Amino acid sequence: MPRSELGADALLKTTGIAASLGALLESRGRSRDAARIYGAALGDLREDEAALSPTERARSVVLARKLASVSRPDTGAAEDAMEYAAATLIKLGATAEQLARAQERAEQGEDGMSAGDITPPRWLQSDQLDLADTLEQLATIYEARGKHECVRLCRLTLTVSLAIPAYLQTLSILGRDRQPSTAHRCRTANVMAQLSAALSHDTARSQNAISWAKQSIAVADKSVAEAPAIEADDAAQCLHCAGIGHVNLGTLYAVRRPHPSVA
């Protein structure tokens, strides 16, 4: 059936159906087939990006993140999809509120799909427009592919920095919260630990890596000490983050320690 016969919000209808099919395939252990479905749906949305509505643009970000999540992190498919999601969110930063409203509209079922048509998977309706989280996931992918500090021009003519700058930008965004929860602080500590690990690949930056590892431990420890009882589970995650920071720190000091000369 031609898309023109689907009426208003045709792209949202077809990509919603694709998302449901992909979710079904995933539930049956067919992740590769699901990835192909998500990729095709994202391709449909990207055919004419300039003409996308805010709701369609929000859908493209969600699908791109999902495609990246079902692809191996050390592959180009995961990198391209998450890079597109991050670049789109950065480019549309001035209209973030509009995107959020579009996402809310889609969640309320106003995306052209009636309840009798199909029930979209929950992840399609969830909040996936978090730039900090998207950058963090992108940095993780870059790290998996061994791209610790490269810069290249992406297709949307935005300069997308890789691992280290992406972690730094993530921390900048996370730092805007003036009343962070324990979970938020733990996430910050985790990103600091990841940044320390990324910096450790460059021996000339070992001191910076050590500094970030120490900051990660300090943030995690403070979060645990100040966590209210209701956030005990989050505090436990902070202990894990502190552990990662200590491992990073120990490894860095071990590398810097002079080796005894052999007679």
Buried (B, 14 or more C-beta within 10 A) or exposed (E): EEEEEBEEBBBBBBBBBBBBBBBBBBEEEBBEBBBBBBBBBBEBBBEEBEEBEBBBBBBBBBBBBBBBBBBBBEBEBBBBBBBBBBBBBBBBEEEEEBBBBBBBBBBEBEBBBEEEEBEBBEBBBEEBBBBBBBBBBBBBBBBBBEBBBBEEEBEEEEEBBBBBBBBBBBBEBBEEEEEBBBBBBBBBBBBBBBBBBBBBBEEEBBEBBBBBBBBBBBBBBBBBEEBEEEBEEBBEBBEBBBEBBBEBBEBBEEEEEEEEEEE
